[in-house]
Amino acid sequence: MNKNSTMTSSTIQQYGKVAVMFGGRSAEREVSLRSGQAVLDALLSVGVNAHGFDPAERNLHELVEQEFSRVLIMLHGRGGEDGSLQGALQQLNIPYTGTGVLGSALCMDKIRSKQIWQSLGMPTANYEIADKRDFDGTTCDAIMARLGNLVMVKPAQEGSSIGMAKVSNAQQLAAAVQHAFEYDDKVLLEQFIQGSEYTVSLLNNAALPSISMSTPRDFYDYEAKYQSNSTEYFCPSGLSQEQESTLAKLAIDAFDAVSGSGWGRIDFMQDMQGKFYLLEANTVPGMTQKSLVPLAAKQAGLSFAELSLAVLATAD
């Protein structure tokens, strides 16, 4: 990729009036505000006619009334990353960045995306589903035994590790599931993979260098992602060239399987035997100072401003 090709004045002018949409009403609002402001500042710094737009405070019809040409979506979580906003923008006939309606909905749902990957023979950890309508906690001992007595509890449609917990006994599982039900009616119960965590960022059907993460916390939770100074990120990740190629192809294939497009991120675990397991897909990854996509882009030779322009260019 020629990093200077995105910076021409003619390219910048063709974007017209851009709404950087951030904030929203999801549980990830605070992270979205930081991501959106960083991207807005970057676009302004290279001359894009960009404006912040918080749909929690403004009506989407203002996009038409104020003649915005396209929308760069920096909304994380429900209402911005689940297909609903994408559908609204399509009805308004306004181009937007990233994945479309179907892919956004599938990627947002950890259960649905895992079912698709599993059906295609892609590697995912063993899992079960807890449904708020019929979960009473009496099966927790059996669930723990089937999933190896170390389980990750994840609301099906939340991001940034919100509502997640790592549990090692039936009592903890019952409590963690009830907590996760505060965020979602369906909860993913996933066998914990002991090993190393990796992530691969994707931009225009190409994989950026992988990143490995290390945290002294029990797992890579919200605090480890956004608040802790003890979390370490490694890019290059330390994988061999062969492993890097394998992981890149798996990331591209997994993103395509759930109709992801434009840009995004796929998260993995690698077990002690070296096997990779798909965790989840992200269609609007974080773009804060602690975020992973900018780190991978930097390793690939892209500045934050160039990355922001590349994301903007996915709007069609």
N, C-alpha and C positions, 0 to 999 in steps of 0.2 A: 504493500500500500504506500503510495506516495503521499507523505504526510502534508506536503505543501499544497497538494491539489485541492484540498477542501477550503483553502484560505483565500481564494481569489475573490475580488470584489464583485465580479459578475455572479458568482455562485451565491454570495451573501445576499445580493439584491434580489435574486430569484425567489428567495424564501418569503419575501413580502413581510407582512405584519404577523408576528408569531406570538401566540399565547403559550407561556410556560405554565402548565397547570399543576399546582401543588397545594398541599394542605389537605382539604377534604375532611371527611368525618370519620374515617376509619380509626382503628386502634393504633395505626402507624402514622397518624397525623404529624407528630413532632419530627419523625425521621423524614417524612415527605417535605416538610417545610425547609429542613436543612438541605436536602437534596435539590429541591427546586430553586432555592435561592442561589446555591452554588452554580447550577447550570445557567440560571438567568444572568448572573454576574459574568459568567464566561462568555455567553453569547453577546452581551452588551459590549464586552471588552474587544470583540472583533468586528463590531459594527452592525450586528443583526438588530433589526427593529423588533426587539423582544419586550414583552410585558408580562408581569406576574398575574396569575388568575387563580383565585381560590374559590372553587365551586361551593364551598361551605358558606361563602359570603356573597356570591354573585350567581345570577341566573345564566344558564348556558346560552339562552337566546341573545345575550349581550355579545357573544362571539360573532353572530350574524350582524347584529345592529352596528357593531363597531368595526365590521369588515376585517376580521382576522382571516389571514390566508391559510394558516395551518396551526395545529396544536402539538406541542411537545409535552407528552404526558409524563409527569413526575409524581403521580399519585400512587402511593403504595397501598396494597390491601384492598378491602372491599370498596366498591364504588369507583375504583380507578383502575384496578388490575384484574377485575373479574369479568370483563366483557360488557358491563352495563354502560359505562362511559363510551366505550368504543361504538356500541350500537347507537347511542344518542348522537355521537358525532357523525356517524354515517347518515343518520336521518337528516342532520343539518347540512350534509354534503360538505363537510370540512375535513380535509386530510389530517391524519394524526400519525404519530410515530409508533413503531413497534408492531406487536402482534394484534390480529383482528379479534372479532367477537368470539368465535369458537375456540381459538387457541388460548385466548385470555381466560375464558371460563374453565377450560380443561387444566391449564397450568396452575390456576389458583386453587384447584381442588386436588389436594395431595392424594386422596383415595382414587379418584378417577384417573389421574395421570399414572399412578402405580399400576392400576388395572390394565391400562393400555400398554405400558412397558412390559408387564408380565405376559400379556397375550402375544407379544411379539418376540418373546424369549429373551428380553433384555434383563440384565441382572438387577434385582431389587431384593431387599431384605424381606424375610417372612413377616406377615402382618395379619392383624384382625381388625375388625371395625366395631366400635362401640356406638350404639344408637340410643339417643336420649329417650326414645319412646319405650324401650324395653330393657334397658340396662339397670340391673338392681344390685350389682356387686357380688352376687352369690357365685359367679363363675370366675372370679378373679384368680383363685388358686390354679384352676385349670388353664386359664389364659397364660399365666406366668410360666407354667410348666411347658406349654406348647411353644412359647416364644423364647425359651432359654433362660428364664428367671432374671433377665435384665432387659427392660423395655423402655422405649421412648414413647411418650404420650403426646400427641400433636392434634390440636384442633384442625379439622380438615381444610378450612379456608381462612387461616390467618398466616401472616408472615412475620419476619423479624423475630422468630422464636417465641412469639407472644402466646401465653397459655401452655407452653410446653413444659414437660418434666421428665426426668429420668428416674425410674423406680426399680426397686430390687425385691419387693415382696408384695403380697396381695393387698395388704392394708394401704400401702403407699399407692398402689395402682388404683384402688377404689377412690381414694381422696383426689388423686391427680385427674382421673376421668371426670369426676364431679366438677373440679375446677375448670377443666377444659370445656365442659358443657356450658359454662358461662359465656363462651365465645362462639360455640358452634354446636348444632344438634347432632353432628356426627364427628367422631373422634378416631383418629388413626392410632392403632397400637402396633408399634413396629419393633421387631427384634433389634436390640442394640448391637451394632457392629463394632467390635473392639479393634481399634486401629487408628489410622490417620485420616483427617478430613481434607478434602480438596475441593476446589471450585474451578470451573472453566467458564470464562466469559465469551460470549458470541457476538460477533458484529458482522452483519452482511454475509451470513452463511460461512463465516470463517471463525476458527477458534483462536482466541488470544492465549498467551502463555498461562499455564495453570498456576494456581496459588495453593499453597498448603498453609493451614492455620494451626496454631498451638495455643491453648489456654490452660492455666492452672485451675480453672473452674471445672465443675462437674461435667459440663458440656458447653458447646458454643452457643450460649444463650444470649438474650437481649443485652445484658450488661457486658458480656464479653465482646459483642459486636459493636456497641455504640458508646459504652461508658468506661470500660476498663483500660488502663494503660499497660496491663500485663499481657494482653493478647499479642501474639507474635504472628506476623505474616511473612511468608517466604515466596519470592518470585524472582528468579526461577525457584520452582518448588522442590527441586532435588530429584525429580524423576529422571530416569534414563530417557534417551531420545526415543527409544521404542515404546516405553510406557507413555511418554508425552503424546506420541502419535496415536496410540491406542485410546487414550483418554479423550483426546480431541475428537476423534471419529465417533466415539460413543456419545459425547456431548452433542455433536451436530445431529446424529441420528435420533437421539432421544428428544431433542428440541423439535425436530421435524415431525416426529411421531405424534406429538401433541399439538401440532399446527402452530408452533412458535415461528416467528419471523422477525426480521429486522435486527433486533438486538435482544440480549437476555443473558441468563446465567444458569448453569446446571451445577448442582451440588452433589458431591460424592463422598462415600466412605471407602477406604481401602482396608481390608482385613489383614490379619497378621500373615496370611499366606500370599498376599499381594493382589487378591482379587478386588476389583472395583464394584461398588454397588451404587445404583442411582438413588438419590434421596428425594430431590424435588427440582422443579423448574421455576425460574423467576422471569417474568416478562417485563417488569419495571424494576430492575435492581437498584439498590441504593447508589447515590452519587454524592455522598458526604465525604469529608476529609478522611474518614476511616473506612470508606467503602472499597470493595474489591475490584469492581470493573475499572475504575480509574488507575488502580495499581497495575493491573494486567495491561492496560492500554499504554501506560508509561513504559513498561518493559518492552512493549512492541514498538516504541518510538513515537507514540501519540501524546501530545500534551492534553491537559484537561479541556482546553478550549477546542482543540481539534477533535477530541472525543465527543464533545457536546455537539459540534457541527455534524459529525458523522451520525449521531443519533437523530438529529433533526432531519438529516437527509433521508431517513427511512420513512418519513411521512409521505404517503401517496393516496 
